[in-house]
Amino acid sequence: MSHALHDIATGTLLGVALNYQGLLLKRLSEFEQSPYQKPPVKPVLFIKTPNTRNVHGGAVVHPGAGISLQPGPALGVVIGKDASRVSADEALDHVAGYTIVNEFSLPEESYYRPAVKAKCRDGFCAIGPEFVPREQLANPHDLTLQLRVNGELRQEDSTANFVRKIPQLIAEISEFMTLYAGDVLITGTPLGRVDVLPGDRVDVEIQGLGCLTNVIVAEQEGTV
């Protein structure tokens, strides 16, 4: 994590599930069933706890044989000033800038109730390496996002496919909770999950933001 990013992205890591069109569409029929009855009408949120913080080049510990570990490439929005009940029109005024997040997870059964054990293991949220100020990124809603494992392209999407754009996310979340300067909003991961194994190198590249790299290690090889 760059020195500037380390200094500014110090707050809560707040994730948004189901924020890519393809992923939401794939789950729509499921949401018509019990217990949901209808698709979500507000952002589906989860927290990445402080122990999940990891850095560019950091190791991510695989949970062991028979368990899948899945990277989650995402655009991270760093809040620059406190946001409480802000409108979508003024929301970007509260953004300091952007970075890359790789939000690792175990497979989940419920998108409405993301499991703490799946989301919040040590080192499961890598951030960095760069922090790009808001003024230097012309359009955060037209960025190509790519996931590579050992150099092979495994996932690709665009932030143009967000269900909710960043101003709407900030407006809807700040209706009921204050976003503080230093908080990082993880804007969602694309459709499709990829399993990774010990020894794998995982790269997340976002247009204009560089490349975030992590290595997967077996549990006995070390801790994060």
KEBA-218138 format. One record per residue: residue number from 1; residue in three letters; x, z negated, y negated of N, C-alpha, C in turn. Coordinates in steps of 0.2 Angstrom, whole numbers, plus 5000, padded with zeros to 4 digits. Layout:
// KEBA-218138
n=NUM	res=ala	nu=X	nw=Z	nv=Y	cau=X	caw=Z	cav=Y	cu=X	cw=Z	cv=Y
...
//
This chain:
// KEBA-218138
n=1	res=met	nu=5004	nw=5000	nv=5006	cau=5000	caw=5000	cav=5000	cu=5004	cw=5000	cv=4994
n=2	res=ser	nu=5003	nw=5005	nv=4989	cau=5007	caw=5005	cav=4983	cu=5007	cw=4999	cv=4979
n=3	res=his	nu=5012	nw=4997	nv=4975	cau=5012	caw=4991	cav=4971	cu=5005	cw=4991	cv=4967
n=4	res=ala	nu=5004	nw=4996	nv=4963	cau=4998	caw=4997	cav=4959	cu=4991	cw=4995	cv=4963
n=5	res=leu	nu=4991	nw=4998	nv=4969	cau=4985	caw=4997	cav=4973	cu=4984	cw=4990	cv=4975
n=6	res=his	nu=4990	nw=4987	nv=4977	cau=4990	caw=4981	cav=4980	cu=4988	cw=4976	cv=4974
n=7	res=asp	nu=4990	nw=4977	nv=4968	cau=4988	caw=4973	cav=4962	cu=4980	cw=4974	cv=4961
n=8	res=ile	nu=4977	nw=4979	nv=4962	cau=4971	caw=4981	cav=4959	cu=4965	cw=4980	cv=4964
n=9	res=ala	nu=4967	nw=4982	nv=4970	cau=4962	caw=4982	cav=4976	cu=4962	cw=4975	cv=4980
n=10	res=thr	nu=4960	nw=4970	nv=4976	cau=4961	caw=4963	cav=4979	cu=4955	cw=4960	cv=4981
n=11	res=gly	nu=4949	nw=4963	nv=4980	cau=4943	caw=4959	cav=4982	cu=4940	cw=4961	cv=4988
n=12	res=thr	nu=4933	nw=4960	nv=4988	cau=4929	caw=4961	cav=4995	cu=4929	cw=4969	cv=4997
n=13	res=leu	nu=4930	nw=4970	nv=5003	cau=4930	caw=4976	cav=5006	cu=4923	cw=4977	cv=5009
n=14	res=leu	nu=4919	nw=4982	nv=5005	cau=4912	caw=4982	cav=5007	cu=4910	cw=4989	cv=5009
n=15	res=gly	nu=4908	nw=4990	nv=5016	cau=4907	caw=4996	cav=5019	cu=4900	cw=4999	cv=5018
n=16	res=val	nu=4899	nw=5005	nv=5018	cau=4892	caw=5008	cav=5019	cu=4892	cw=5013	cv=5025
n=17	res=ala	nu=4887	nw=5011	nv=5029	cau=4886	caw=5015	cav=5035	cu=4881	cw=5021	cv=5034
n=18	res=leu	nu=4881	nw=5026	nv=5038	cau=4877	caw=5031	cav=5038	cu=4876	cw=5035	cv=5031
n=19	res=asn	nu=4882	nw=5036	nv=5028	cau=4882	caw=5039	cav=5021	cu=4884	cw=5046	cv=5021
n=20	res=tyr	nu=4885	nw=5050	nv=5027	cau=4886	caw=5057	cav=5028	cu=4880	cw=5060	cv=5031
n=21	res=gln	nu=4878	nw=5066	nv=5028	cau=4872	caw=5069	cav=5030	cu=4871	cw=5070	cv=5038
n=22	res=gly	nu=4877	nw=5073	nv=5041	cau=4877	caw=5074	cav=5048	cu=4875	cw=5068	cv=5052
n=23	res=leu	nu=4879	nw=5063	nv=5050	cau=4878	caw=5057	cav=5054	cu=4871	cw=5054	cv=5054
n=24	res=leu	nu=4868	nw=5054	nv=5048	cau=4861	caw=5051	cav=5047	cu=4856	cw=5056	cv=5051
n=25	res=leu	nu=4857	nw=5062	nv=5050	cau=4852	caw=5067	cav=5054	cu=4852	cw=5066	cv=5061
n=26	res=lys	nu=4858	nw=5064	nv=5064	cau=4859	caw=5063	cav=5071	cu=4855	cw=5057	cv=5073
n=27	res=arg	nu=4855	nw=5052	nv=5069	cau=4852	caw=5046	cav=5071	cu=4844	cw=5045	cv=5069
n=28	res=leu	nu=4842	nw=5050	nv=5066	cau=4835	caw=5050	cav=5063	cu=4830	cw=5048	cv=5068
n=29	res=ser	nu=4830	nw=5052	nv=5074	cau=4825	caw=5050	cav=5079	cu=4826	cw=5043	cv=5082
n=30	res=glu	nu=4832	nw=5041	nv=5082	cau=4833	caw=5034	cav=5084	cu=4829	cw=5029	cv=5080
n=31	res=phe	nu=4829	nw=5030	nv=5073	cau=4827	caw=5026	cav=5068	cu=4819	cw=5026	cv=5068
n=32	res=glu	nu=4816	nw=5031	nv=5072	cau=4809	caw=5031	cav=5072	cu=4806	cw=5026	cv=5078
n=33	res=gln	nu=4811	nw=5024	nv=5082	cau=4809	caw=5019	cav=5087	cu=4810	cw=5012	cv=5085
n=34	res=ser	nu=4807	nw=5008	nv=5089	cau=4808	caw=5000	cav=5089	cu=4815	cw=4999	cv=5089
n=35	res=pro	nu=4818	nw=4994	nv=5085	cau=4815	caw=4989	cav=5081	cu=4814	cw=4992	cv=5074
n=36	res=tyr	nu=4817	nw=4998	nv=5073	cau=4818	caw=5001	cav=5066	cu=4811	cw=5003	cv=5063
n=37	res=gln	nu=4808	nw=5008	nv=5066	cau=4802	caw=5011	cav=5064	cu=4802	cw=5016	cv=5059
n=38	res=lys	nu=4808	nw=5016	nv=5055	cau=4809	caw=5021	cav=5050	cu=4816	cw=5021	cv=5048
n=39	res=pro	nu=4818	nw=5027	nv=5045	cau=4825	caw=5027	cav=5043	cu=4826	cw=5022	cv=5037
n=40	res=pro	nu=4833	nw=5020	nv=5036	cau=4834	caw=5015	cav=5031	cu=4833	cw=5018	cv=5024
n=41	res=val	nu=4830	nw=5014	nv=5019	cau=4828	caw=5017	cav=5013	cu=4833	cw=5014	cv=5008
n=42	res=lys	nu=4838	nw=5010	nv=5010	cau=4843	caw=5007	cav=5005	cu=4850	cw=5008	cv=5009
n=43	res=pro	nu=4855	nw=5007	nv=5005	cau=4862	caw=5008	cav=5009	cu=4862	cw=5002	cv=5014
n=44	res=val	nu=4865	nw=5004	nv=5020	cau=4866	caw=5000	cav=5026	cu=4873	cw=4997	cv=5025
n=45	res=leu	nu=4874	nw=4991	nv=5024	cau=4880	caw=4988	cav=5022	cu=4884	cw=4984	cv=5027
n=46	res=phe	nu=4890	nw=4983	nv=5027	cau=4894	caw=4978	cav=5031	cu=4900	cw=4976	cv=5027
n=47	res=ile	nu=4903	nw=4971	nv=5029	cau=4909	caw=4968	cav=5026	cu=4915	cw=4969	cv=5031
n=48	res=lys	nu=4921	nw=4971	nv=5028	cau=4927	caw=4970	cav=5031	cu=4930	cw=4964	cv=5029
n=49	res=thr	nu=4931	nw=4959	nv=5033	cau=4934	caw=4953	cav=5031	cu=4941	cw=4953	cv=5029
n=50	res=pro	nu=4944	nw=4948	nv=5025	cau=4951	caw=4948	cav=5023	cu=4956	cw=4950	cv=5028
n=51	res=asn	nu=4955	nw=4947	nv=5034	cau=4960	caw=4948	cav=5040	cu=4960	cw=4955	cv=5042
n=52	res=thr	nu=4956	nw=4959	nv=5040	cau=4956	caw=4966	cav=5042	cu=4961	cw=4970	cv=5038
n=53	res=arg	nu=4963	nw=4968	nv=5032	cau=4967	caw=4972	cav=5028	cu=4974	cw=4974	cv=5031
n=54	res=asn	nu=4975	nw=4980	nv=5030	cau=4981	caw=4983	cav=5033	cu=4984	cw=4988	cv=5028
n=55	res=val	nu=4990	nw=4991	nv=5029	cau=4993	caw=4995	cav=5024	cu=4995	cw=5002	cv=5027
n=56	res=his	nu=4997	nw=5006	nv=5023	cau=5000	caw=5013	cav=5025	cu=5006	cw=5011	cv=5029
n=57	res=gly	nu=5007	nw=5014	nv=5035	cau=5012	caw=5013	cav=5040	cu=5011	cw=5007	cv=5044
n=58	res=gly	nu=5006	nw=5003	nv=5043	cau=5005	caw=4997	cav=5047	cu=5002	cw=4998	cv=5054
n=59	res=ala	nu=5004	nw=4994	nv=5059	cau=5001	caw=4994	cav=5065	cu=4994	cw=4992	cv=5066
n=60	res=val	nu=4990	nw=4995	nv=5070	cau=4984	caw=4993	cav=5072	cu=4984	cw=4991	cv=5080
n=61	res=val	nu=4982	nw=4985	nv=5081	cau=4982	caw=4983	cav=5088	cu=4976	cw=4985	cv=5092
n=62	res=his	nu=4977	nw=4989	nv=5098	cau=4972	caw=4991	cav=5102	cu=4969	cw=4985	cv=5106
n=63	res=pro	nu=4963	nw=4985	nv=5107	cau=4960	caw=4979	cav=5110	cu=4961	cw=4978	cv=5117
n=64	res=gly	nu=4963	nw=4983	nv=5121	cau=4965	caw=4983	cav=5128	cu=4961	cw=4988	cv=5132
n=65	res=ala	nu=4963	nw=4988	nv=5138	cau=4960	caw=4993	cav=5143	cu=4953	cw=4993	cv=5143
n=66	res=gly	nu=4949	nw=4998	nv=5144	cau=4942	caw=4998	cav=5144	cu=4938	cw=4998	cv=5138
n=67	res=ile	nu=4942	nw=4997	nv=5132	cau=4938	caw=4996	cav=5126	cu=4941	cw=5002	cv=5121
n=68	res=ser	nu=4936	nw=5005	nv=5118	cau=4937	caw=5011	cav=5114	cu=4939	cw=5008	cv=5107
n=69	res=leu	nu=4944	nw=5011	nv=5104	cau=4946	caw=5010	cav=5097	cu=4945	cw=5016	cv=5093
n=70	res=gln	nu=4941	nw=5016	nv=5088	cau=4939	caw=5022	cav=5084	cu=4941	cw=5021	cv=5077
n=71	res=pro	nu=4945	nw=5026	nv=5074	cau=4947	caw=5026	cav=5067	cu=4941	cw=5028	cv=5063
n=72	res=gly	nu=4940	nw=5026	nv=5057	cau=4935	caw=5028	cav=5052	cu=4937	cw=5030	cv=5045
n=73	res=pro	nu=4939	nw=5037	nv=5045	cau=4941	caw=5039	cav=5038	cu=4936	cw=5039	cv=5033
n=74	res=ala	nu=4938	nw=5036	nv=5027	cau=4933	caw=5036	cav=5022	cu=4937	cw=5036	cv=5015
n=75	res=leu	nu=4933	nw=5038	nv=5010	cau=4935	caw=5037	cav=5003	cu=4934	cw=5030	cv=5000
n=76	res=gly	nu=4939	nw=5027	nv=4997	cau=4938	caw=5020	cav=4995	cu=4937	cw=5021	cv=4987
n=77	res=val	nu=4932	nw=5017	nv=4985	cau=4931	caw=5017	cav=4977	cu=4933	cw=5010	cv=4975
n=78	res=val	nu=4938	nw=5009	nv=4971	cau=4940	caw=5003	cav=4968	cu=4936	cw=5001	cv=4962
n=79	res=ile	nu=4933	nw=4995	nv=4962	cau=4929	caw=4993	cav=4956	cu=4934	cw=4991	cv=4951
n=80	res=gly	nu=4933	nw=4993	nv=4944	cau=4937	caw=4991	cav=4939	cu=4935	cw=4986	cv=4934
n=81	res=lys	nu=4928	nw=4985	nv=4934	cau=4925	caw=4980	cav=4930	cu=4918	cw=4978	cv=4933
n=82	res=asp	nu=4917	nw=4971	nv=4933	cau=4911	caw=4969	cav=4936	cu=4905	cw=4973	cv=4935
n=83	res=ala	nu=4901	nw=4974	nv=4940	cau=4895	caw=4978	cav=4940	cu=4889	cw=4974	cv=4942
n=84	res=ser	nu=4884	nw=4973	nv=4938	cau=4878	caw=4969	cav=4940	cu=4872	cw=4973	cv=4937
n=85	res=arg	nu=4868	nw=4975	nv=4941	cau=4862	caw=4979	cav=4939	cu=4863	cw=4985	cv=4934
n=86	res=val	nu=4868	nw=4988	nv=4936	cau=4870	caw=4994	cav=4932	cu=4866	cw=5000	cv=4934
n=87	res=ser	nu=4865	nw=5005	nv=4930	cau=4861	caw=5011	cav=4931	cu=4866	cw=5016	cv=4934
n=88	res=ala	nu=4863	nw=5021	nv=4938	cau=4868	caw=5026	cav=4940	cu=4872	cw=5030	cv=4935
n=89	res=asp	nu=4868	nw=5031	nv=4929	cau=4872	caw=5034	cav=4923	cu=4878	cw=5030	cv=4921
n=90	res=glu	nu=4878	nw=5024	nv=4921	cau=4884	caw=5020	cav=4919	cu=4888	cw=5018	cv=4924
n=91	res=ala	nu=4886	nw=5019	nv=4931	cau=4890	caw=5016	cav=4936	cu=4897	cw=5018	cv=4936
n=92	res=leu	nu=4899	nw=5024	nv=4935	cau=4906	caw=5026	cav=4935	cu=4910	cw=5023	cv=4930
n=93	res=asp	nu=4907	nw=5020	nv=4925	cau=4911	caw=5017	cav=4920	cu=4914	cw=5010	cv=4923
n=94	res=his	nu=4912	nw=5008	nv=4929	cau=4914	caw=5002	cav=4932	cu=4919	cw=5004	cv=4938
n=95	res=val	nu=4921	nw=5010	nv=4938	cau=4926	caw=5012	cav=4943	cu=4933	cw=5013	cv=4940
n=96	res=ala	nu=4937	nw=5009	nv=4944	cau=4944	caw=5010	cav=4941	cu=4948	cw=5016	cv=4944
n=97	res=gly	nu=4946	nw=5018	nv=4951	cau=4949	caw=5024	cav=4954	cu=4948	cw=5024	cv=4961
n=98	res=tyr	nu=4952	nw=5028	nv=4965	cau=4950	caw=5029	cav=4972	cu=4956	cw=5029	cv=4976
n=99	res=thr	nu=4955	nw=5028	nv=4982	cau=4961	caw=5027	cav=4987	cu=4958	cw=5029	cv=4994
n=100	res=ile	nu=4962	nw=5029	nv=4999	cau=4960	caw=5031	cav=5006	cu=4959	cw=5025	cv=5010
n=101	res=val	nu=4954	nw=5025	nv=5014	cau=4953	caw=5019	cav=5019	cu=4952	cw=5022	cv=5026
n=102	res=asn	nu=4955	nw=5018	nv=5030	cau=4954	caw=5020	cav=5038	cu=4951	cw=5013	cv=5040
n=103	res=glu	nu=4944	nw=5014	nv=5042	cau=4940	caw=5008	cav=5043	cu=4939	cw=5008	cv=5051
n=104	res=phe	nu=4944	nw=5005	nv=5055	cau=4944	caw=5005	cav=5062	cu=4938	cw=5001	cv=5065
n=105	res=ser	nu=4936	nw=5003	nv=5070	cau=4930	caw=4999	cav=5073	cu=4930	cw=5000	cv=5081
n=106	res=leu	nu=4927	nw=4996	nv=5084	cau=4925	caw=4997	cav=5091	cu=4918	cw=5000	cv=5091
n=107	res=pro	nu=4916	nw=5004	nv=5097	cau=4909	caw=5007	cav=5097	cu=4904	cw=5002	cv=5095
n=108	res=glu	nu=4899	nw=5005	nv=5092	cau=4893	caw=5000	cav=5090	cu=4887	cw=5002	cv=5093
n=109	res=glu	nu=4883	nw=4998	nv=5094	cau=4876	caw=4999	cav=5097	cu=4871	cw=5000	cv=5091
n=110	res=ser	nu=4872	nw=4996	nv=5086	cau=4867	caw=4996	cav=5081	cu=4870	cw=4998	cv=5074
n=111	res=tyr	nu=4867	nw=5003	nv=5070	cau=4870	caw=5004	cav=5064	cu=4866	cw=5000	cv=5059
n=112	res=tyr	nu=4861	nw=4997	nv=5060	cau=4858	caw=4992	cav=5056	cu=4861	cw=4985	cv=5056
n=113	res=arg	nu=4864	nw=4983	nv=5061	cau=4867	caw=4977	cav=5062	cu=4874	cw=4978	cv=5065
n=114	res=pro	nu=4879	nw=4980	nv=5061	cau=4886	caw=4981	cav=5063	cu=4889	cw=4975	cv=5065
n=115	res=ala	nu=4892	nw=4975	nv=5071	cau=4894	caw=4968	cav=5074	cu=4901	cw=4966	cv=5071
n=116	res=val	nu=4901	nw=4960	nv=5070	cau=4907	caw=4957	cav=5067	cu=4913	cw=4958	cv=5071
n=117	res=lys	nu=4912	nw=4957	nv=5078	cau=4917	caw=4958	cav=5083	cu=4920	cw=4966	cv=5083
n=118	res=ala	nu=4915	nw=4970	nv=5081	cau=4917	caw=4977	cav=5081	cu=4921	cw=4979	cv=5075
n=119	res=lys	nu=4919	nw=4976	nv=5069	cau=4922	caw=4978	cav=5063	cu=4927	cw=4974	cv=5060
n=120	res=cys	nu=4928	nw=4968	nv=5062	cau=4932	caw=4963	cav=5059	cu=4938	cw=4960	cv=5062
n=121	res=arg	nu=4941	nw=4964	nv=5067	cau=4947	caw=4962	cav=5070	cu=4953	cw=4963	cv=5065
n=122	res=asp	nu=4958	nw=4959	nv=5067	cau=4964	caw=4959	cav=5063	cu=4967	cw=4966	cv=5062
n=123	res=gly	nu=4968	nw=4968	nv=5055	cau=4971	caw=4974	cav=5054	cu=4967	cw=4980	cv=5054
n=124	res=phe	nu=4960	nw=4979	nv=5055	cau=4955	caw=4985	cav=5056	cu=4953	cw=4988	cv=5049
n=125	res=cys	nu=4957	nw=4987	nv=5044	cau=4955	caw=4991	cav=5038	cu=4961	cw=4993	cv=5034
n=126	res=ala	nu=4964	nw=4998	nv=5035	cau=4970	caw=5001	cav=5032	cu=4968	cw=5004	cv=5025
n=127	res=ile	nu=4972	nw=5003	nv=5020	cau=4970	caw=5005	cav=5013	cu=4977	cw=5008	cv=5010
n=128	res=gly	nu=4976	nw=5014	nv=5007	cau=4982	caw=5016	cav=5003	cu=4983	cw=5024	cv=5005
n=129	res=pro	nu=4989	nw=5026	nv=5004	cau=4995	caw=5022	cav=5000	cu=4994	cw=5023	cv=4993
n=130	res=glu	nu=4990	nw=5027	nv=4990	cau=4990	caw=5028	cav=4983	cu=4984	cw=5026	cv=4980
n=131	res=phe	nu=4984	nw=5024	nv=4974	cau=4978	caw=5023	cav=4969	cu=4978	cw=5028	cv=4964
n=132	res=val	nu=4973	nw=5032	nv=4964	cau=4972	caw=5037	cav=4959	cu=4967	cw=5035	cv=4954
n=133	res=pro	nu=4968	nw=5034	nv=4947	cau=4963	caw=5032	cav=4942	cu=4958	cw=5037	cv=4942
n=134	res=arg	nu=4952	nw=5034	nv=4940	cau=4946	caw=5038	cav=4940	cu=4947	cw=5045	cv=4936
n=135	res=glu	nu=4950	nw=5044	nv=4930	cau=4951	caw=5050	cav=4925	cu=4955	cw=5055	cv=4928
n=136	res=gln	nu=4959	nw=5054	nv=4934	cau=4963	caw=5059	cav=4937	cu=4960	cw=5063	cv=4942
n=137	res=leu	nu=4954	nw=5061	nv=4944	cau=4951	caw=5064	cav=4950	cu=4944	cw=5067	cv=4947
n=138	res=ala	nu=4945	nw=5074	nv=4947	cau=4939	caw=5077	cav=4943	cu=4932	cw=5076	cv=4946
n=139	res=asn	nu=4932	nw=5077	nv=4953	cau=4925	caw=5076	cav=4956	cu=4926	cw=5073	cv=4963
n=140	res=pro	nu=4924	nw=5066	nv=4963	cau=4925	caw=5063	cav=4969	cu=4920	cw=5065	cv=4975
n=141	res=his	nu=4915	nw=5069	nv=4973	cau=4910	caw=5072	cav=4977	cu=4911	cw=5079	cv=4980
n=142	res=asp	nu=4918	nw=5081	nv=4980	cau=4920	caw=5087	cav=4982	cu=4927	cw=5087	cv=4985
n=143	res=leu	nu=4928	nw=5082	nv=4989	cau=4934	caw=5081	cav=4992	cu=4934	cw=5082	cv=5000
n=144	res=thr	nu=4939	nw=5086	nv=5002	cau=4940	caw=5087	cav=5009	cu=4943	cw=5081	cv=5013
n=145	res=leu	nu=4940	nw=5079	nv=5018	cau=4943	caw=5073	cav=5021	cu=4945	cw=5075	cv=5029
n=146	res=gln	nu=4951	nw=5073	nv=5031	cau=4953	caw=5075	cav=5037	cu=4956	cw=5069	cv=5041
n=147	res=leu	nu=4955	nw=5069	nv=5048	cau=4958	caw=5064	cav=5052	cu=4962	cw=5068	cv=5057
n=148	res=arg	nu=4968	nw=5066	nv=5058	cau=4973	caw=5069	cav=5063	cu=4975	cw=5063	cv=5067
n=149	res=val	nu=4976	nw=5065	nv=5074	cau=4979	caw=5060	cav=5079	cu=4985	cw=5064	cv=5082
n=150	res=asn	nu=4991	nw=5061	nv=5081	cau=4997	caw=5064	cav=5083	cu=4997	cw=5072	cv=5081
n=151	res=gly	nu=4995	nw=5072	nv=5074	cau=4996	caw=5079	cav=5071	cu=4990	cw=5084	cv=5072
n=152	res=glu	nu=4986	nw=5082	nv=5077	cau=4980	caw=5087	cav=5079	cu=4974	cw=5085	cv=5075
n=153	res=leu	nu=4971	nw=5090	nv=5071	cau=4965	caw=5089	cav=5068	cu=4959	cw=5087	cv=5072
n=154	res=arg	nu=4956	nw=5081	nv=5071	cau=4951	caw=5079	cav=5076	cu=4944	cw=5078	cv=5072
n=155	res=gln	nu=4944	nw=5078	nv=5065	cau=4938	caw=5077	cav=5062	cu=4939	cw=5079	cv=5055
n=156	res=glu	nu=4934	nw=5083	nv=5052	cau=4935	caw=5085	cav=5045	cu=4928	cw=5085	cv=5042
n=157	res=asp	nu=4927	nw=5083	nv=5036	cau=4921	caw=5083	cav=5032	cu=4922	cw=5084	cv=5025
n=158	res=ser	nu=4917	nw=5083	nv=5021	cau=4918	caw=5084	cav=5013	cu=4914	cw=5078	cv=5010
n=159	res=thr	nu=4916	nw=5075	nv=5005	cau=4912	caw=5070	cav=5002	cu=4906	cw=5074	cv=4998
n=160	res=ala	nu=4906	nw=5080	nv=4998	cau=4900	caw=5084	cav=4996	cu=4894	cw=5082	cv=5000
n=161	res=asn	nu=4895	nw=5080	nv=5006	cau=4890	caw=5078	cav=5011	cu=4887	cw=5071	cv=5011
n=162	res=phe	nu=4889	nw=5067	nv=5006	cau=4887	caw=5060	cav=5005	cu=4879	cw=5060	cv=5005
n=163	res=val	nu=4876	nw=5056	nv=5008	cau=4869	caw=5054	cav=5007	cu=4868	cw=5052	cv=5001
n=164	res=arg	nu=4871	nw=5047	nv=4999	cau=4871	caw=5044	cav=4992	cu=4878	cw=5045	cv=4988
n=165	res=lys	nu=4878	nw=5048	nv=4983	cau=4884	caw=5048	cav=4979	cu=4886	cw=5041	cv=4976
n=166	res=ile	nu=4892	nw=5041	nv=4974	cau=4895	caw=5035	cav=4971	cu=4891	cw=5031	cv=4966
n=167	res=pro	nu=4888	nw=5035	nv=4961	cau=4884	caw=5031	cav=4956	cu=4878	cw=5028	cv=4959
n=168	res=gln	nu=4875	nw=5032	nv=4963	cau=4869	caw=5029	cav=4966	cu=4870	cw=5023	cv=4971
n=169	res=leu	nu=4876	nw=5023	nv=4975	cau=4878	caw=5017	cav=4979	cu=4879	cw=5011	cv=4974
n=170	res=ile	nu=4883	nw=5012	nv=4969	cau=4884	caw=5007	cav=4965	cu=4878	cw=5004	cv=4961
n=171	res=ala	nu=4874	nw=5008	nv=4959	cau=4867	caw=5006	cav=4956	cu=4863	cw=5002	cv=4961
n=172	res=glu	nu=4862	nw=5005	nv=4967	cau=4858	caw=5001	cav=4972	cu=4861	cw=4995	cv=4975
n=173	res=ile	nu=4867	nw=4995	nv=4976	cau=4871	caw=4988	cav=4978	cu=4870	cw=4983	cv=4972
n=174	res=ser	nu=4872	nw=4985	nv=4966	cau=4872	caw=4980	cav=4961	cu=4865	cw=4978	cv=4959
n=175	res=glu	nu=4860	nw=4981	nv=4961	cau=4853	caw=4978	cav=4960	cu=4853	cw=4971	cv=4963
n=176	res=phe	nu=4856	nw=4969	nv=4968	cau=4856	caw=4963	cav=4971	cu=4862	cw=4959	cv=4972
n=177	res=met	nu=4868	nw=4962	nv=4971	cau=4874	caw=4958	cav=4972	cu=4879	cw=4961	cv=4966
n=178	res=thr	nu=4883	nw=4957	nv=4963	cau=4888	caw=4959	cav=4959	cu=4894	cw=4962	cv=4962
n=179	res=leu	nu=4896	nw=4968	nv=4960	cau=4902	caw=4970	cav=4962	cu=4907	cw=4968	cv=4957
n=180	res=tyr	nu=4913	nw=4965	nv=4960	cau=4918	caw=4962	cav=4955	cu=4924	cw=4967	cv=4955
n=181	res=ala	nu=4927	nw=4967	nv=4949	cau=4934	caw=4970	cav=4948	cu=4938	cw=4969	cv=4954
n=182	res=gly	nu=4941	nw=4974	nv=4957	cau=4945	caw=4973	cav=4963	cu=4942	cw=4974	cv=4970
n=183	res=asp	nu=4935	nw=4974	nv=4970	cau=4931	caw=4976	cav=4976	cu=4933	cw=4983	cv=4978
n=184	res=val	nu=4932	nw=4984	nv=4984	cau=4933	caw=4991	cav=4987	cu=4927	cw=4993	cv=4990
n=185	res=leu	nu=4924	nw=4998	nv=4988	cau=4918	caw=5001	cav=4991	cu=4920	cw=5007	cv=4996
n=186	res=ile	nu=4919	nw=5006	nv=5002	cau=4920	caw=5010	cav=5008	cu=4914	cw=5015	cv=5009
n=187	res=thr	nu=4915	nw=5021	nv=5006	cau=4909	caw=5025	cav=5005	cu=4906	cw=5029	cv=5012
n=188	res=gly	nu=4909	nw=5027	nv=5017	cau=4906	caw=5030	cav=5024	cu=4911	cw=5034	cv=5027
n=189	res=thr	nu=4909	nw=5035	nv=5034	cau=4913	caw=5039	cav=5038	cu=4909	cw=5045	cv=5041
n=190	res=pro	nu=4912	nw=5051	nv=5042	cau=4908	caw=5056	cav=5044	cu=4906	cw=5056	cv=5051
n=191	res=leu	nu=4901	nw=5061	nv=5053	cau=4899	caw=5061	cav=5060	cu=4904	cw=5062	cv=5065
n=192	res=gly	nu=4904	nw=5059	nv=5070	cau=4908	caw=5059	cav=5076	cu=4914	cw=5054	cv=5076
n=193	res=arg	nu=4915	nw=5051	nv=5081	cau=4920	caw=5046	cav=5082	cu=4925	cw=5048	cv=5087
n=194	res=val	nu=4932	nw=5046	nv=5086	cau=4937	caw=5048	cav=5090	cu=4941	cw=5042	cv=5093
n=195	res=asp	nu=4942	nw=5042	nv=5099	cau=4945	caw=5037	cav=5102	cu=4953	cw=5037	cv=5102
n=196	res=val	nu=4956	nw=5032	nv=5100	cau=4964	caw=5032	cav=5100	cu=4967	cw=5027	cv=5104
n=197	res=leu	nu=4973	nw=5028	nv=5106	cau=4976	caw=5024	cav=5111	cu=4983	cw=5022	cv=5109
n=198	res=pro	nu=4986	nw=5016	nv=5112	cau=4992	caw=5014	cav=5110	cu=4997	cw=5020	cv=5110
n=199	res=gly	nu=5002	nw=5020	nv=5105	cau=5006	caw=5025	cav=5104	cu=5004	cw=5031	cv=5100
n=200	res=asp	nu=4998	nw=5031	nv=5098	cau=4995	caw=5037	cav=5094	cu=4997	cw=5035	cv=5086
n=201	res=arg	nu=4998	nw=5041	nv=5083	cau=4999	caw=5041	cav=5076	cu=4992	cw=5043	cv=5073
n=202	res=val	nu=4990	nw=5040	nv=5068	cau=4983	caw=5042	cav=5065	cu=4984	cw=5043	cv=5058
n=203	res=asp	nu=4982	nw=5049	nv=5055	cau=4983	caw=5051	cav=5048	cu=4976	cw=5052	cv=5045
n=204	res=val	nu=4975	nw=5049	nv=5040	cau=4969	caw=5051	cav=5036	cu=4971	cw=5054	cv=5029
n=205	res=glu	nu=4969	nw=5061	nv=5028	cau=4971	caw=5064	cav=5022	cu=4965	cw=5066	cv=5018
n=206	res=ile	nu=4965	nw=5064	nv=5012	cau=4959	caw=5066	cav=5007	cu=4962	cw=5070	cv=5001
n=207	res=gln	nu=4959	nw=5075	nv=5000	cau=4961	caw=5080	cav=4995	cu=4962	cw=5076	cv=4988
n=208	res=gly	nu=4969	nw=5077	nv=4986	cau=4970	caw=5073	cav=4979	cu=4972	cw=5066	cv=4980
n=209	res=leu	nu=4972	nw=5063	nv=4986	cau=4973	caw=5056	cav=4987	cu=4979	cw=5055	cv=4991
n=210	res=gly	nu=4982	nw=5060	nv=4994	cau=4988	caw=5059	cav=4999	cu=4985	cw=5058	cv=5006
n=211	res=cys	nu=4990	nw=5054	nv=5010	cau=4989	caw=5053	cav=5017	cu=4990	cw=5046	cv=5019
n=212	res=leu	nu=4986	nw=5043	nv=5022	cau=4986	caw=5036	cav=5025	cu=4988	cw=5037	cv=5032
n=213	res=thr	nu=4994	nw=5033	nv=5034	cau=4996	caw=5034	cav=5041	cu=4996	cw=5027	cv=5044
n=214	res=asn	nu=4994	nw=5026	nv=5050	cau=4994	caw=5020	cav=5054	cu=4996	cw=5022	cv=5061
n=215	res=val	nu=4999	nw=5017	nv=5065	cau=5001	caw=5018	cav=5072	cu=4997	cw=5013	cv=5076
n=216	res=ile	nu=4995	nw=5015	nv=5082	cau=4991	caw=5011	cav=5087	cu=4996	cw=5008	cv=5092
n=217	res=val	nu=4996	nw=5001	nv=5092	cau=5000	caw=4998	cav=5097	cu=4996	cw=4994	cv=5102
n=218	res=ala	nu=4999	nw=4993	nv=5108	cau=4996	caw=4989	cav=5113	cu=4996	cw=4981	cv=5111
n=219	res=glu	nu=4991	nw=4978	nv=5113	cau=4991	caw=4971	cav=5111	cu=4997	cw=4967	cv=5112
n=220	res=gln	nu=5000	nw=4968	nv=5117	cau=5006	caw=4964	cav=5119	cu=5012	cw=4966	cv=5115
n=221	res=glu	nu=5012	nw=4971	nv=5111	cau=5018	caw=4974	cav=5107	cu=5018	cw=4970	cv=5101
n=222	res=gly	nu=5013	nw=4967	nv=5098	cau=5014	caw=4964	cav=5092	cu=5007	cw=4963	cv=5089
n=223	res=thr	nu=5007	nw=4959	nv=5084	cau=5001	caw=4958	cav=5080	cu=5002	cw=4960	cv=5073
n=224	res=val	nu=4996	nw=4961	nv=5070	cau=4996	caw=4964	cav=5063	cu=4996	cw=4958	cv=5058
//
